[in-house]
Amino acid sequence: MKGKKVMITGANSGMGLAAAIEMAKKGAHVIMVCRSLERGQAALDQAKRESKSNAIELMKCDLGSLLSIREFARQYDDAYHSLDVLINNAGVVTIKRELTEDGFESMMGVNHLGHFLLTNLLLPALTRSPQGRIINVSSGAHKIGNIHFDDPYLTKGFTVWKGYAQSKLANLLFTAELAKKLQGTGVTVNALHPGAVATSLGVNRKTGFGKGVFALLKPFFLTPEQGAQTAIYLAESSEVEHITGQYFYKRKMELPTERARDIELASRLWDWSESEVGIRTRLAPTDR
């Protein structure tokens, strides 16, 4: 990984921070993408300290804001010509129905649409890499998910599992469709289930709601370092250099649900996502 540029969203805590530290230890130039510069700075200091590397930087991007994502992509393009690895790790779980800045239900807005726009805007940089890799952190929760095209933002009958499972299924459908569209570019895209990881996902930062449940269950979960292992494997291993459009768990390929492999559903979600974020994707290879 020496000298390769690795971008990780949601890198201020949990698996994102663990992956950033490990990638930096391996010699990568790590870009930690965080919504909060304050929390991000504390994580950056920790990552530098634990990795003993100064090749780590912090960049601000709010995946719940299309404007922030577009500004971030412009800043990255101005600073760098290429990107070797993009780990779409950031995710939210909301107990109550919440909306992003653009009026999207938060889990669908951040976990899927935010990463959909970010990834598409970074594709030119990824195609300029000798072998760009995109890694989408999904979840086994996709197994109970549906894409509710009649009410994608769950204005009726919202539950946390309904929203989260929908967004995690969307991650897999996005991976499958993007893999098709990237054929011939040299860029691969794969998804993963990290396992049940002890992170603060689902804890409300403002109210602290969920902390008690989190503390109670934490001993039964994987550590963030353990949860990050499959993402790290997909980012660096030569074994997966030419593998794309797949779903991994514990560093092995697994078959997701039949719904997650529905090519018509994946194509429909792609078209809907383009409409929601206001882009028309062009995926022809760029000059290297």
C-alpha positions in Angstrom: 0.0 0.0 0.0 3.0 2.3 0.2 2.2 5.7 -1.3 -1.3 4.7 -2.4 -4.1 7.2 -1.7 -6.8 5.6 0.5 -10.0 7.6 1.3 -12.2 6.4 4.2 -15.6 8.0 4.9 -16.7 8.1 8.6 -13.1 7.8 9.7 -13.4 9.6 13.0 -14.5 6.5 15.0 -15.2 2.8 14.9 -14.2 0.7 11.9 -13.4 3.8 9.8 -10.7 4.9 12.3 -9.4 1.4 12.7 -9.1 1.0 9.0 -7.3 4.4 8.7 -4.8 3.4 11.3 -4.1 0.1 9.7 -3.8 1.5 6.2 -1.4 4.2 7.4 0.7 1.5 9.1 1.0 -0.2 5.7 2.4 3.0 4.2 -0.7 4.4 2.5 -1.5 8.1 2.2 -4.8 8.1 4.1 -7.6 10.7 3.6 -9.9 10.6 6.6 -13.3 12.0 5.6 -15.4 13.2 8.5 -18.5 15.3 9.0 -17.2 17.1 12.1 -13.7 18.7 12.0 -13.6 18.7 15.8 -14.2 14.9 16.1 -12.1 14.4 13.0 -9.1 16.3 14.5 -9.1 14.1 17.6 -9.3 11.0 15.4 -6.5 12.3 13.2 -4.3 12.9 16.2 -5.0 9.3 17.4 -4.4 7.8 14.0 -1.0 9.6 13.6 0.0 8.5 17.1 -1.0 4.9 16.7 0.2 4.4 13.2 3.4 6.4 13.6 2.7 8.0 10.2 2.3 11.6 9.2 0.8 10.6 5.8 -2.7 11.1 7.1 -4.9 14.1 6.5 -8.4 15.2 7.4 -11.0 16.4 5.0 -14.5 17.6 5.9 -17.6 16.2 4.1 -21.2 15.8 5.3 -22.7 12.9 3.5 -26.1 14.2 4.5 -25.6 17.3 2.3 -25.4 17.1 -1.5 -23.8 20.6 -1.5 -21.1 19.5 0.9 -20.3 16.4 -1.2 -20.0 18.4 -4.3 -17.7 20.9 -2.6 -15.6 18.1 -1.1 -15.2 16.4 -4.5 -14.0 19.7 -6.1 -11.5 20.2 -3.3 -10.1 16.7 -3.7 -9.9 17.1 -7.5 -8.0 20.3 -7.0 -5.5 18.7 -4.6 -5.0 15.3 -6.2 -5.0 13.7 -9.7 -5.9 10.2 -8.7 -7.4 8.0 -5.9 -6.4 4.3 -5.4 -9.0 3.2 -2.8 -12.3 4.5 -1.7 -13.9 2.9 1.4 -17.5 4.0 1.7 -17.7 3.2 5.4 -19.8 6.0 7.0 -23.2 5.1 8.1 -26.1 6.2 10.4 -28.8 4.5 12.3 -31.7 6.7 13.5 -34.2 5.4 16.0 -36.7 8.1 14.9 -37.3 9.2 11.4 -34.9 12.1 10.6 -34.2 14.0 7.4 -31.0 15.2 5.7 -30.4 18.7 4.6 -31.9 17.8 1.2 -35.1 16.2 2.7 -34.0 12.6 2.3 -34.7 10.1 5.1 -31.4 10.0 6.9 -30.4 6.4 6.5 -31.3 6.2 2.8 -29.8 9.7 2.4 -26.4 9.1 4.1 -25.9 5.4 3.8 -26.8 5.2 0.1 -27.5 8.5 -1.7 -24.6 10.3 -0.2 -22.1 7.6 -1.1 -23.7 7.2 -4.5 -23.0 10.9 -5.4 -19.6 10.9 -3.7 -18.5 7.8 -5.6 -19.7 9.0 -9.0 -17.9 12.4 -8.5 -14.7 10.6 -7.6 -14.8 8.1 -10.5 -12.4 10.2 -12.7 -9.8 10.1 -10.0 -10.3 6.4 -9.4 -10.0 5.6 -13.1 -6.6 7.4 -13.2 -5.3 5.0 -10.6 -3.4 1.9 -12.0 -6.1 -0.2 -10.3 -8.8 1.8 -8.4 -10.9 0.0 -5.8 -14.2 0.9 -4.3 -15.4 -0.8 -1.2 -18.9 -0.4 0.1 -19.7 -1.3 3.7 -23.1 -3.0 3.7 -24.6 -5.3 6.3 -26.3 -8.6 6.8 -29.4 -6.5 7.5 -29.8 -6.3 3.7 -31.5 -9.7 4.0 -34.7 -8.2 5.4 -34.5 -5.1 3.2 -36.8 -3.9 0.4 -36.5 -0.8 -1.8 -39.8 1.1 -1.2 -40.0 3.0 -4.4 -43.6 4.0 -3.5 -42.3 5.6 -0.3 -38.5 5.6 -0.3 -38.2 8.0 2.5 -40.6 6.1 4.7 -43.1 8.8 5.4 -45.6 6.1 6.5 -44.8 3.2 8.8 -41.2 4.1 9.6 -39.2 1.7 11.7 -35.4 1.7 12.3 -35.0 -1.7 10.8 -37.1 -0.9 7.8 -35.0 2.1 7.0 -31.6 0.6 7.8 -32.2 -2.6 5.9 -33.4 -0.6 2.9 -30.2 1.4 2.9 -28.0 -1.7 3.2 -29.8 -3.5 0.4 -29.3 -0.3 -1.7 -25.5 -0.6 -1.0 -25.5 -4.0 -2.6 -27.6 -3.1 -5.6 -25.4 0.0 -6.1 -22.3 -2.3 -6.0 -23.8 -4.7 -8.6 -24.9 -2.0 -11.0 -21.6 0.0 -10.7 -19.5 -3.1 -11.3 -21.4 -3.5 -14.7 -20.9 0.2 -15.6 -17.2 0.1 -14.7 -16.3 -2.8 -17.0 -13.2 -1.9 -19.0 -12.1 0.9 -16.7 -9.8 -1.1 -14.4 -11.8 0.0 -11.4 -13.3 -2.7 -9.2 -16.2 -2.3 -6.7 -17.1 -4.8 -4.0 -19.3 -4.8 -0.9 -18.9 -6.4 2.5 -20.7 -7.3 5.7 -18.3 -6.5 8.6 -20.1 -8.6 11.2 -21.7 -7.3 14.4 -19.3 -4.6 15.4 -19.2 -2.6 18.6 -19.4 1.0 17.3 -21.5 3.9 18.5 -23.8 3.5 15.5 -27.3 4.2 16.7 -26.3 6.3 19.6 -27.7 9.8 19.3 -24.8 12.3 19.7 -27.0 15.1 20.9 -29.1 13.3 23.5 -27.0 10.2 24.3 -30.0 8.0 23.6 -28.9 4.4 23.1 -25.8 4.5 25.2 -27.2 2.2 27.8 -28.1 -0.5 25.2 -24.7 0.0 23.5 -22.8 -0.5 26.8 -24.9 -3.6 27.6 -24.3 -5.3 24.3 -20.8 -4.3 23.6 -19.1 -7.4 25.1 -20.9 -9.6 22.6 -19.7 -7.7 19.5 -16.5 -7.6 17.4 -14.1 -4.8 18.0 -13.8 -2.1 15.3 -10.4 -3.5 14.5 -11.9 -7.0 13.9 -14.7 -5.5 11.9 -12.4 -3.6 9.6 -10.4 -6.6 8.5 -12.5 -7.4 5.4 -12.4 -3.8 4.2 -8.6 -3.8 4.7 -8.4 -7.1 2.8 -10.4 -5.7 -0.1 -8.3 -2.6 -0.2 -4.9 -4.3 -0.4 -5.0 -8.0 -1.3 -3.8 -9.1 -4.7 -6.2 -12.0 -4.4 -9.1 -9.6 -5.2 -7.4 -7.5 -7.8 -9.7 -8.5 -10.6 -12.8 -9.4 -8.6 -15.7 -7.0 -8.9 -19.4 -6.8 -8.1 -19.1 -9.3 -5.2 -20.2 -9.4 -1.5 -17.7 -10.5 1.2 -17.9 -11.6 4.8 -14.9 -12.6 6.8 -12.7 -12.1 3.8 -14.6 -14.6 1.7 -17.1 -14.2 -1.1 -20.7 -14.9 -0.1 -23.9 -14.9 -2.0 -26.3 -12.1 -0.9 -30.0 -12.5 -1.1 -31.8 -13.0 -4.4 -33.2 -9.5 -4.1 -29.7 -8.1 -3.8 -28.8 -9.8 -7.1 -31.9 -8.6 -9.0 -30.4 -6.8 -12.1 -33.6 -5.0 -12.9 -34.0 -3.7 -9.4 -30.4 -2.5 -9.4 -30.9 -0.7 -12.7 -34.1 0.9 -11.4 -32.4 2.0 -8.1 -29.5 3.5 -10.1 -31.9 5.6 -12.3 -33.8 6.7 -9.2 -30.6 7.6 -7.4 -29.4 9.7 -10.3 -32.6 11.6 -10.3 -32.6 12.2 -6.5 -29.0 13.6 -6.4 -29.2 15.5 -9.7 -26.6 13.9 -11.8 -26.4 12.0 -15.1 -23.5 9.6 -14.8 -21.0 9.1 -17.6 -18.8 6.2 -17.0 -16.6 6.1 -20.0 -12.9 5.6 -19.0 -10.9 8.7 -18.6 -7.3 9.3 -19.7 -4.9 7.9 -17.2 
